[in-house]
Amino acid sequence: MESAGSDVVPEIEPIPMAIKILVAGGFGVGKTTLVGSVSEITPLRTEEVMTEASLGVDDLAGVEDKHTTTVALDFGRITIDDSLMLYLFGTPGQDRFWFMWDELCEGALGSVVLADTRRLESCFPAVDYFERRNIPFMVAVNQFDGICPYGEEEVRDALDLIPEVPIVLADVRERASSKQVLVELVQHVMARRAAARGPRRN
């Protein structure tokens, strides 16, 4: 038994680093679903039932069965390992809520841009937003119905992405798939920062 004056220091649990990640994309591409599928806490959602006020304002082409919409943000959290915790912020997809993006982007490490190949044009504004602000991002093609009719290079050409921007296929209804998307984003950002620093000197 240790004496009261012992110099033994109790083990301290490491505190994981917290990183802010955005989940962006067009209306109805699966942002709320991704945050919900991977979050280890009950996600904060600001979904509201769509009303007649959205008629003629929100483009429902391809998502005619959608009855709710995110009006502010989605928020979730996932612990990757003992040293890394991600805070997820899902952005609203409709044009009329884009004024919130600047605040949501404050302090973000990077972003996942979700794409739906049935209406790929819906993610153009998100891609343009992050390119103009030099915020690292990757594109995750959400495989609705478990299929994706286009290959990576076809998607890259359609979005006019540079080769350095990663493109992955994902099913954001599945936790493992959503987690892998987030891991790949973090790896992409780390590689980009390492390249910007240049080779290490001895």
SULSUL-V102851 format. One line per field, one symbol per residue. phi: phi as a letter, one per 20 degrees, with the letter a starting at -180 (. if undefined). psi: psi as a letter, one per 40 degrees, with the letter a starting at -180 (. if undefined). A space follows every 10 residues. Layout:
BEGIN
phi->???
psi->???
END
This chain:
BEGIN
phi->.fffefefef fdffeffdce ceccqffmeo ffffgffdfe dffeccecff dffefmdeee gncfefdcbf dcadcbbbef bfdbcdddce efefgfdffe fgfffgnffa bedecdffbf ffdgffgfgf ffelegbcdd efefmmccfc egffffffel efgfefcceb dffegfffff gffffgffff fffffffnff ee
psi->hiideiehhi hhhihihhhh hihiaihfee dddddddehe ihihifhihi aedehedhhe hefdeheiih eciihiihhd aeehhhhhhh iidideeeee ddddehehda ihhhihedgd eeeddddddd ddefhhiihh hhgheeihei idddddddef iidehihiii geehdddddd dddddddddd dddddddiii i.
END
